[in-house]
Amino acid sequence: MTTKRKVEVFSAGCALCQDTIDLVNEMACSGCEVSVLDMLDADVAERAKSLGVLSVPAVAVNGELASCCAGRGPDEAALRAAGIGAG
């Protein structure tokens, strides 16, 4: 049985954020539960802050900020290393 991965994409609604949303959705497998979260929502912004999000777009997998998102934007290799698309 495949373990579900909770994938959170933090977005401000910009074109770059949409590119990341599209990339994550393209990469997502049946074991990925993808949520797009609006940083204009105060609760979402607080969650992002607790995860260490410094800029958007940012992606967290199972409650951990993907390495690609610590100070820089997401990239496919780092997202795969975080578990997106694996199973």
C-alpha positions in Angstrom: 0.0 0.0 0.0 1.3 3.4 -1.0 1.7 6.0 1.8 -0.1 9.2 1.0 2.0 12.4 0.8 0.4 15.7 1.8 1.7 18.2 -0.6 1.0 21.9 0.2 1.7 24.6 -2.5 1.8 28.1 -1.0 0.8 30.6 -3.6 0.2 34.3 -3.9 -1.7 33.9 -7.1 1.1 35.1 -9.4 2.1 33.6 -12.7 5.3 32.1 -11.2 3.1 30.5 -8.5 0.8 29.1 -11.2 3.8 27.6 -12.9 4.7 25.8 -9.7 1.2 24.6 -9.2 1.1 23.2 -12.7 4.5 21.5 -12.2 3.4 19.9 -8.9 0.1 18.8 -10.4 1.9 17.3 -13.4 4.4 15.4 -11.2 1.8 14.3 -8.6 1.2 10.6 -8.4 -1.8 8.7 -6.9 0.0 8.9 -3.5 0.1 12.7 -3.6 -2.7 14.8 -2.0 -2.1 18.3 -3.4 -3.5 21.4 -1.8 -3.0 24.9 -3.1 -3.0 27.4 -0.3 -3.6 31.2 -0.7 -1.0 33.2 1.1 -3.5 36.1 1.4 -5.4 34.0 4.0 -4.0 34.8 7.4 -4.2 31.2 8.6 -2.3 30.0 5.5 0.3 32.7 6.0 0.8 31.6 9.6 1.2 28.0 8.6 3.7 29.0 5.9 5.6 31.0 8.5 5.7 28.0 10.9 7.2 25.9 8.1 9.9 28.5 7.4 8.5 29.7 4.1 10.4 32.9 3.1 9.1 33.4 -0.4 6.5 32.0 -2.7 5.9 29.8 -4.5 6.8 27.3 -1.9 6.0 23.6 -1.5 5.9 21.5 1.7 5.6 17.7 1.7 4.2 16.0 4.8 4.7 19.1 6.8 8.3 19.8 5.8 9.4 22.6 3.5 11.0 21.0 0.3 14.7 21.8 0.1 14.1 23.7 -3.1 11.9 26.1 -1.3 14.3 27.2 1.5 15.2 30.6 0.1 14.8 29.7 -3.6 12.0 28.6 -5.9 11.0 24.9 -6.5 12.7 22.7 -9.0 11.7 19.3 -10.2 14.7 17.3 -8.9 14.2 18.6 -5.4 10.5 18.0 -5.5 11.1 14.4 -6.6 13.7 14.0 -3.7 10.9 15.2 -1.4 8.7 12.4 -2.5 6.4 13.9 -5.1 5.6 11.5 -8.0 7.2 8.5 -6.3 4.4 5.9 -6.2 
